[in-house]
Structure formats: C-alpha cells, structure tokens
C-alpha cells in the first residue's frame, strides 16, 4: 500500500528524477512534466483504491460510475453516456455495470422505444454506499492535497485544464 504524501515528505524535495531513480537528466522539461503527471497520478490512485476496497469493495472505476449515476438523478443515463463521462475510459462498461447490478448498486432497464438502449440508475443501496463514502473521500482529498496551499490547488486545476484542453 502506498501512503499519501505528508507535508514532511513533500518538504524533502524529492524530485521526479529521484522518485524514479533516474540517473540521467530528462530530454526536456516537457518529458519530465509528463513523467511527473503519470507518477503523481499513480501515487494518488493507491490511497483511493485502498479506501474504496475497505468501504464497499469498489474499484475507482465503479465508484466513478456510481458518482455519475448519482449526479444523473432519478432519470438515470444510457450505458454509452456513462462510458463517455468516465474519468478513466473502459471498454468493458457493460461488464462493470453487470458487477454493480449484481452487488445491488445499480438498476438497468431497456428503453421501450429502442430495445438496444439500456438505461441505468443508481439504486437506494448504491446511494447509501456513496453517502457513507462522501466524508472519507473528502478527508482523503484534503490529505492528498495538503502539501499545496488553496491558491496552489486553484493554480494546479488551471494548469491541468490548460494541458487537457490543449489536447483537443
């Protein structure tokens, strides 16, 4: 289990190069930034995965689906719309929904006007599970972002948006 970075660890000043034990300099700052994004994503992913495993035996992708469906409200969403909204794309959305349905966390029904389309809704147990996760997730978010000031978090969001939007 990888633990979240604490303020003391952040102050150590471990560089991206140190973190991956690379002895040669990066070819460019953009390459170093790219590796840094991947490394940081991985270090943030594990504490979330551990929390979700302890509180409902969910994967991060399953949690993402439940959050999407909670946001959709009682109308729910078609399967392909859920897939389009996911943070981490998955080709196996139908299998994932099968697992969530077996756990009793989602409900599905075929559309009357188009039998090929399946509408998904979060169930009451799914809503209850998300409510029980809301506080621990908020605490984890705060702990993982603790090395940054509020203004640095806002700047990080701005920079991530800029990189992501530049790819379209």
Secondary structure, DSSP 8 states (H G I E B T S, - for coil): ------HHHHHTT--HHHHTT--S--S-HHHHHHHHHHHHHHHHHHHHHHHHHHTTS--HHHHHHHHHHHHHGGG-EEHHHHHHH-SS--TTHHHHHHHHHHTTSEEEEE-SS-TT-EEEEE-HHHHHHHHHHHHHHHHHHHHHHTTS-HHHHHHHHHHHHHHHHTT-
